[in-house]
Amino acid sequence: MFTTTDLKKSILLITFLFSSYFASAQFNQSAFENRIRPDSSLTNEVHFNFYNLNYVRNYEYTNDFHDGYTLYGTQLQPQLVYYAHPNLAITAGAFIRKDFGRNGISDAKPLFNVKYHKRNLTLIFGSLEGNIQHKYIEPLYDFERILTTPIEYGTQLLVEREKFTLDAWIAWQKMIYKGDPAKEEIIGGLSTESFLIKNDDWKLSIPAQFLAFHQGGQIDVLKEIPITTMFNGATGIKLHKEINGNIKQVYTNNYIAVYKDFSPDKRRAYQGGFGLWLNAGVESKWGSLVASYWKGNNFISIKGMPLYESVSDNLYSPGLKQQSRNIVSLRYAYQKELIPHLYLDVRFEPHIDLDRTDKQLQFNHSFFLTYKQDFKLFKVKKEEK
């Protein structure tokens, strides 16, 4: 539990972050995004959209909450896009993942969606603009999922105004038929950002986000397994300062995160918890540097990075409980568009668990190379009536 001393430390740290010249929370992820929108100038055209993500992500971890392992491979997402109307685009393609060092294709899924877009609103049905494109903080949604489980199917509503953004979505993870020996699983969430100040020099905004997970169903044969309903949420404040020169931007993003178990039959180690996610850093021509602090208390995450949880899912210590978690990290990323459409992203992310007596420095490091481009194939000729 939080003590008076813990509270004083947190208040002092927040004060420091807001008064510090250096600030940041999460790295710029735009190079990983692949957003397709209807466009009136492209009506009746068929395009080929190509997305390729190559990755190495290595965890040099020896702790009880996050396993140490390496992800090394490549992803392809080729798609055909038909711009059927100024407000409508239809896409069809495939997701293919190959993990190096294993035989065959590691994962393959069809991609299909319908996108309606008008002014600041986009409605998507099918494969979503998901994973890190939801813009959740890492304790709620693990960045690694862009490599392991990037595809989500469901419905998504996006609102993108100058001073307000919204991403509301629902994804069906496991559908069941009558008599199946499995539970249905569904997840959904909301991510918003409201700007109080937004000009060329300053940006001050209030983000709010939540995730909800439900596992249940009425037509399965696993009646001995209880219904599960879990909730994660976060809100906070973000302050950005644009600077011209070698230092491009300084900013601070700080959140309070919550966890709640709404299951009728509560079987988890904790029924509720919360955490502070505080960040400070800088963006410059030499890369981005981010200092982060996580203070968790009885916190369990639905999709977040295991390192920040209070209950372990580690291979050799599953179920290990630790009410209070204190993680300090200093992360560096170098991001550059090498040539048009080809993006380099190199990261080094060490951390220290303050609750370990040895205070051992542990780290993960990553190398990403992303290529994405859209090619016009042909225009569909409409018959005159």
Backbone torsions as a table, in degrees:
resi	resn	phi	psi	omega
1	MET	NA	154.8	175.5
2	PHE	-69.8	132.5	174.4
3	THR	-101.6	172.9	176.5
4	THR	-60.0	-38.9	177.9
5	THR	-62.5	-43.8	178.0
6	ASP	-59.8	-42.2	-179.0
7	LEU	-63.6	-43.1	179.2
8	LYS	-62.7	-42.2	178.8
9	LYS	-61.9	-41.5	-178.7
10	SER	-65.6	-41.9	179.6
11	ILE	-63.7	-42.5	178.7
12	LEU	-63.4	-39.0	-179.1
13	LEU	-68.0	-41.3	177.2
14	ILE	-61.5	-44.4	179.2
15	THR	-59.7	-42.8	178.0
16	PHE	-61.0	-43.5	-176.6
17	LEU	-63.9	-38.2	-178.9
18	PHE	-76.6	-23.0	179.6
19	SER	-96.0	-11.3	-178.2
20	SER	-72.2	148.6	177.7
21	TYR	-77.1	-28.4	-177.4
22	PHE	-98.3	137.2	-176.6
23	ALA	-158.9	144.7	172.0
24	SER	177.7	162.9	178.9
25	ALA	-121.1	-67.1	-179.9
26	GLN	-121.0	154.0	-178.9
27	PHE	-69.7	161.1	174.6
28	ASN	-66.0	120.7	-176.4
29	GLN	-106.8	10.0	-171.7
30	SER	-62.2	-28.9	-179.7
31	ALA	-65.0	-23.9	179.9
32	PHE	-86.4	-14.1	-175.8
33	GLU	-80.9	148.4	177.8
34	ASN	-140.8	83.6	-174.4
35	ARG	-99.5	126.0	178.2
36	ILE	-110.9	131.2	-177.9
37	ARG	-130.6	144.0	169.8
38	PRO	-56.1	147.3	-176.2
39	ASP	-145.9	124.4	-177.1
40	SER	-61.5	-28.1	-179.8
41	SER	-75.7	-10.9	-177.2
42	LEU	-111.3	8.4	-175.1
43	THR	-53.9	133.6	179.8
44	ASN	74.7	6.9	177.6
45	GLU	-93.5	150.9	173.9
46	VAL	-113.0	127.0	-178.0
47	HIS	-120.5	157.1	172.5
48	PHE	-109.8	116.5	179.9
49	ASN	-103.2	122.4	-176.3
50	PHE	-117.6	128.8	179.1
51	TYR	-133.4	128.9	-179.4
52	ASN	-136.6	122.9	178.4
53	LEU	-117.7	119.6	176.0
54	ASN	-108.5	136.7	-169.0
55	TYR	-145.9	146.3	163.6
56	VAL	-134.4	121.6	177.0
57	ARG	-134.8	116.4	-173.5
58	ASN	-120.1	127.7	178.1
59	TYR	-105.1	110.4	173.0
60	GLU	-92.6	69.2	-175.4
61	TYR	-112.1	141.7	173.0
62	THR	-136.0	44.7	-178.7
63	ASN	-110.5	177.7	-175.1
64	ASP	-90.3	0.1	-173.5
65	PHE	-119.8	-22.4	179.6
66	HIS	-135.4	122.0	-179.6
67	ASP	-65.4	156.2	173.2
68	GLY	-100.6	124.2	-177.6
69	TYR	-163.8	177.7	-178.2
70	THR	-130.4	134.6	172.7
71	LEU	-110.0	124.9	-173.6
72	TYR	-145.5	115.5	-177.8
73	GLY	176.6	-158.6	-177.6
74	THR	-146.4	151.7	176.7
75	GLN	-125.4	145.3	172.9
76	LEU	-127.0	138.0	173.3
77	GLN	-134.8	78.6	174.1
78	PRO	-81.1	134.5	-178.7
79	GLN	-141.7	143.9	168.6
80	LEU	-95.8	136.0	-178.3
81	VAL	-122.8	122.5	175.8
82	TYR	-108.8	115.5	178.3
83	TYR	-85.7	85.8	-169.4
84	ALA	-74.9	-22.3	-174.1
85	HIS	-159.3	157.0	176.7
86	PRO	-53.5	-23.6	-178.9
87	ASN	-114.2	9.9	-174.0
88	LEU	-139.9	131.2	173.2
89	ALA	-129.8	140.1	179.3
90	ILE	-121.2	127.0	-177.6
91	THR	-120.3	148.3	175.7
92	ALA	-147.9	133.5	-178.7
93	GLY	-172.6	-150.1	-176.8
94	ALA	-149.8	152.7	171.4
95	PHE	-112.2	128.0	-179.8
96	ILE	-132.3	130.1	177.9
97	ARG	-125.3	134.3	176.9
98	LYS	-123.4	113.4	174.3
99	ASP	-87.8	121.8	-178.6
100	PHE	-65.8	143.9	179.4
101	GLY	92.6	-1.2	176.6
102	ARG	-126.5	147.2	-178.6
103	ASN	-73.7	144.1	173.5
104	GLY	76.2	-173.4	177.2
105	ILE	-82.6	132.5	-176.6
106	SER	-77.8	-33.2	-178.6
107	ASP	-160.4	143.6	177.4
108	ALA	-149.5	131.8	-179.0
109	LYS	-142.6	147.8	173.5
110	PRO	-76.6	150.0	175.4
111	LEU	-120.4	128.0	176.8
112	PHE	-154.7	133.7	172.3
113	ASN	-156.1	161.7	173.3
114	VAL	-116.8	128.1	-177.8
115	LYS	-122.1	121.8	174.0
116	TYR	-106.9	129.1	-177.3
117	HIS	-135.9	129.2	176.1
118	LYS	-147.2	123.8	-177.5
119	ARG	54.8	-111.3	-175.6
120	ASN	-103.5	9.2	-174.3
121	LEU	-116.5	137.1	175.6
122	THR	-131.5	131.2	177.2
123	LEU	-117.7	126.7	-177.1
124	ILE	-122.7	134.5	174.8
125	PHE	-130.1	122.9	-177.4
126	GLY	124.7	-133.1	176.3
127	SER	-75.3	128.3	-169.9
128	LEU	-90.3	164.6	165.2
129	GLU	-84.0	81.0	-166.3
130	GLY	-109.3	-152.2	-175.0
131	ASN	45.4	-123.4	-173.7
132	ILE	-69.1	-12.7	178.2
133	GLN	-69.1	-14.9	173.0
134	HIS	-71.2	-19.6	176.3
135	LYS	68.0	36.5	173.7
136	TYR	-77.7	156.7	173.7
137	ILE	-75.1	157.5	-171.7
138	GLU	-63.2	-35.5	175.8
139	PRO	-64.0	-20.3	177.2
140	LEU	-95.9	-33.4	-176.4
141	TYR	-144.6	113.7	-175.1
142	ASP	-69.3	127.5	177.3
143	PHE	-54.4	-33.8	-177.3
144	GLU	-58.3	-21.6	-177.2
145	ARG	-65.0	-17.5	174.1
146	ILE	-66.9	-19.6	178.2
147	LEU	-96.1	-38.4	-171.9
148	THR	-96.4	-39.8	-177.5
149	THR	-141.4	65.2	-173.9
150	PRO	-80.8	-15.8	-172.4
151	ILE	-97.2	128.6	176.5
152	GLU	-127.0	138.3	178.1
153	TYR	-115.6	132.0	178.1
154	GLY	167.4	-136.7	-178.5
155	THR	-132.7	141.5	-175.1
156	GLN	-142.6	136.0	175.4
157	LEU	-119.0	124.1	180.0
158	LEU	-117.8	133.5	173.2
159	VAL	-123.9	124.4	-175.7
160	GLU	-128.9	86.3	176.7
161	ARG	-100.4	170.8	-177.5
162	GLU	-62.2	-40.3	-177.1
163	LYS	-118.7	17.0	177.5
164	PHE	-156.9	131.7	174.3
165	THR	-127.8	148.5	179.9
166	LEU	-144.4	137.4	173.3
167	ASP	-131.6	104.1	177.4
168	ALA	-112.0	128.7	-172.3
169	TRP	-150.9	157.5	174.9
170	ILE	-142.2	133.6	-176.8
171	ALA	-129.6	133.4	178.7
172	TRP	-91.8	112.6	-175.8
173	GLN	-88.5	-36.2	178.7
174	LYS	-146.8	115.8	177.7
175	MET	-98.9	141.7	-179.1
176	ILE	-123.8	156.1	173.3
177	TYR	-106.9	167.2	-177.9
178	LYS	-56.8	125.2	178.4
179	GLY	87.0	5.0	179.6
180	ASP	-67.0	142.2	175.8
181	PRO	-85.9	53.7	-178.3
182	ALA	-157.8	158.2	176.1
183	LYS	-96.9	145.1	173.8
184	GLU	-74.8	149.4	-178.5
185	GLU	-133.3	132.8	-180.0
186	ILE	-139.4	143.1	179.3
187	ILE	-137.7	148.8	179.0
188	GLY	-156.9	170.6	-178.6
189	GLY	-171.1	-178.6	-178.1
190	LEU	-145.8	136.1	176.6
191	SER	-137.7	121.3	-178.8
192	THR	-130.6	158.5	171.8
193	GLU	-144.2	123.6	179.8
194	SER	-112.9	124.9	-176.7
195	PHE	-93.9	125.1	174.0
196	LEU	-87.3	-34.8	175.9
197	ILE	-135.9	133.0	177.1
198	LYS	-152.6	101.2	176.2
199	ASN	-141.6	-168.5	-174.9
200	ASP	-68.3	-21.5	-176.1
201	ASP	-105.3	-42.2	-171.5
202	TRP	-126.6	145.7	170.8
203	LYS	-135.7	122.6	176.6
204	LEU	-125.5	122.5	-174.4
205	SER	-143.4	160.8	177.1
206	ILE	-117.8	109.8	175.9
207	PRO	-88.1	151.4	173.9
208	ALA	-145.4	134.3	-177.6
209	GLN	-151.9	149.3	174.4
210	PHE	-149.8	157.7	175.0
211	LEU	-129.5	140.9	176.0
212	ALA	-132.4	135.9	-178.9
213	PHE	-125.8	135.2	178.2
214	HIS	-132.9	130.4	175.5
215	GLN	-125.5	118.2	-176.7
216	GLY	-169.8	-132.3	-178.5
217	GLY	117.7	156.2	-177.7
218	GLN	-118.0	-0.4	-177.1
219	ILE	-121.4	13.4	176.2
220	ASP	-90.3	171.1	-179.4
221	VAL	-106.5	12.6	-179.5
222	LEU	-101.0	61.1	-176.2
223	LYS	-69.6	-18.6	179.2
224	GLU	-75.8	-15.4	178.4
225	ILE	-91.5	121.8	-175.1
226	PRO	-73.9	163.6	175.4
227	ILE	-69.4	141.6	177.7
228	THR	-119.5	130.1	172.8
229	THR	-137.8	118.1	-176.9
230	MET	-125.6	154.2	-177.4
231	PHE	-137.0	134.8	167.8
232	ASN	-126.3	140.5	178.0
233	GLY	-146.0	162.2	177.8
234	ALA	-157.5	146.1	172.5
235	THR	-150.4	162.6	-177.6
236	GLY	-178.5	-146.8	-178.7
237	ILE	-146.7	141.4	-179.3
238	LYS	-125.6	132.9	179.3
239	LEU	-130.0	121.1	-177.5
240	HIS	-121.1	141.6	176.3
241	LYS	-128.8	117.6	177.9
242	GLU	-81.3	138.0	-179.3
243	ILE	-134.2	137.0	176.7
244	ASN	-89.6	137.4	179.1
245	GLY	124.4	-157.6	179.9
246	ASN	-63.7	-35.3	172.5
247	ILE	-88.5	115.6	-175.2
248	LYS	-87.3	-40.3	-173.5
249	GLN	-158.9	141.9	168.7
250	VAL	-124.4	144.5	-177.1
251	TYR	-163.4	162.1	178.4
252	THR	-135.6	128.8	178.9
253	ASN	-124.4	120.9	-174.3
254	ASN	-135.0	137.1	-172.7
255	TYR	-134.9	154.3	162.0
256	ILE	-113.3	128.4	-176.8
257	ALA	-112.1	149.1	-179.1
258	VAL	-132.0	154.2	174.2
259	TYR	-132.3	138.9	177.2
260	LYS	-146.6	134.6	176.0
261	ASP	-99.7	112.2	179.9
262	PHE	-100.3	13.9	-179.6
263	SER	-65.4	139.7	178.3
264	PRO	-60.7	-39.7	178.9
265	ASP	-109.3	99.0	-173.1
266	LYS	-84.1	117.3	-177.1
267	ARG	-122.7	1.6	-179.6
268	ARG	-83.3	163.1	-176.2
269	ALA	-62.3	-35.2	179.4
270	TYR	-131.3	142.2	179.5
271	GLN	-95.2	-13.3	179.0
272	GLY	-164.2	153.7	178.8
273	GLY	-170.1	178.2	179.9
274	PHE	-155.8	172.6	178.8
275	GLY	-157.7	159.2	173.3
276	LEU	-108.4	131.0	179.7
277	TRP	-122.5	102.4	-172.3
278	LEU	-116.7	137.4	-172.8
279	ASN	-140.2	147.1	174.7
280	ALA	-150.4	140.3	-178.1
281	GLY	-176.0	-164.4	-175.0
282	VAL	-153.7	145.1	171.3
283	GLU	-107.7	131.2	-178.9
284	SER	-143.8	177.1	178.2
285	LYS	-67.3	-16.3	-180.0
286	TRP	-94.9	-2.7	-179.8
287	GLY	129.2	-173.8	-178.8
288	SER	-114.5	136.0	178.4
289	LEU	-123.5	127.9	-174.8
290	VAL	-130.9	126.1	171.3
291	ALA	-102.5	130.9	-175.9
292	SER	-131.9	148.3	175.7
293	TYR	-135.9	129.4	176.8
294	TRP	-118.2	122.8	174.4
295	LYS	-117.6	101.1	-177.4
296	GLY	-105.5	148.5	179.2
297	ASN	-140.0	109.4	-179.7
298	ASN	56.2	34.4	-172.6
299	PHE	-92.6	129.2	174.0
300	ILE	-124.5	135.1	-175.9
301	SER	-111.2	147.5	177.1
302	ILE	-77.8	-47.5	-175.9
303	LYS	-131.1	8.9	-172.1
304	GLY	-79.6	174.0	178.7
305	MET	-66.8	126.6	-176.1
306	PRO	-57.5	-26.3	-177.5
307	LEU	-56.2	-29.3	-173.0
308	TYR	-95.2	1.3	-175.7
309	GLU	-87.1	161.1	178.3
310	SER	-96.9	-4.0	175.2
311	VAL	-126.5	126.8	-172.9
312	SER	-81.9	143.7	169.7
313	ASP	-118.0	20.0	179.8
314	ASN	-63.4	145.8	-177.1
315	LEU	-55.7	-39.2	-173.7
316	TYR	-102.7	-2.9	177.7
317	SER	-143.3	50.6	-178.9
318	PRO	-66.0	136.4	178.4
319	GLY	87.0	-3.7	177.7
320	LEU	-60.9	132.4	-177.1
321	LYS	-109.7	140.0	173.1
322	GLN	-147.8	104.5	-174.1
323	GLN	-53.3	-52.0	-174.9
324	SER	-102.6	132.6	178.6
325	ARG	-125.9	130.9	-179.2
326	ASN	-130.8	107.2	-175.9
327	ILE	-122.3	127.9	174.1
328	VAL	-116.6	130.3	-179.7
329	SER	-135.7	154.6	174.6
330	LEU	-130.6	112.0	-171.3
331	ARG	-114.7	142.0	179.8
332	TYR	-127.0	139.4	176.3
333	ALA	-138.5	136.6	172.0
334	TYR	-114.0	118.7	-175.0
335	GLN	-126.1	131.2	-176.7
336	LYS	-155.0	140.7	170.8
337	GLU	-85.6	105.5	-172.8
338	LEU	-67.7	-48.1	173.1
339	ILE	-141.0	168.6	179.3
340	PRO	-52.2	126.8	175.2
341	HIS	81.4	-3.1	-179.7
342	LEU	-116.5	121.4	-171.0
343	TYR	-120.7	131.7	176.6
344	LEU	-103.7	138.5	177.3
345	ASP	-143.5	114.2	178.8
346	VAL	-119.0	132.2	-175.8
347	ARG	-133.0	144.7	172.9
348	PHE	-134.2	121.9	-168.9
349	GLU	-134.7	83.1	176.1
350	PRO	-81.8	153.4	176.1
351	HIS	-147.1	161.9	175.3
352	ILE	-128.6	131.3	173.6
353	ASP	-89.2	109.4	-175.3
354	LEU	-69.0	-14.4	179.7
355	ASP	-86.8	-9.8	175.9
356	ARG	-83.8	136.1	-176.6
357	THR	-65.9	-30.5	-177.8
358	ASP	-84.4	-10.8	-179.8
359	LYS	48.8	41.3	-175.3
360	GLN	-69.2	134.2	176.3
361	LEU	-77.3	125.8	176.4
362	GLN	-125.5	160.4	-175.2
363	PHE	-156.0	160.6	164.7
364	ASN	-126.9	152.5	177.2
365	HIS	-138.3	151.1	-171.7
366	SER	-140.3	153.4	174.0
367	PHE	-138.4	121.9	-179.3
368	PHE	-126.2	140.7	173.9
369	LEU	-133.5	114.3	-174.4
370	THR	-117.6	131.7	175.7
371	TYR	-123.8	129.3	178.2
372	LYS	-146.4	133.3	-178.9
373	GLN	-157.3	152.1	179.3
374	ASP	-113.9	131.0	-178.3
375	PHE	-120.3	130.5	174.0
376	LYS	-77.6	129.6	178.5
377	LEU	-96.8	-58.8	-179.6
378	PHE	-164.0	171.1	177.2
379	LYS	-112.8	134.4	179.9
380	VAL	-79.4	124.4	179.1
381	LYS	-83.6	128.4	178.6
382	LYS	-90.6	135.7	177.2
383	GLU	-73.5	135.5	178.0
384	GLU	-77.6	137.0	179.8
385	LYS	-86.4	NA	NA
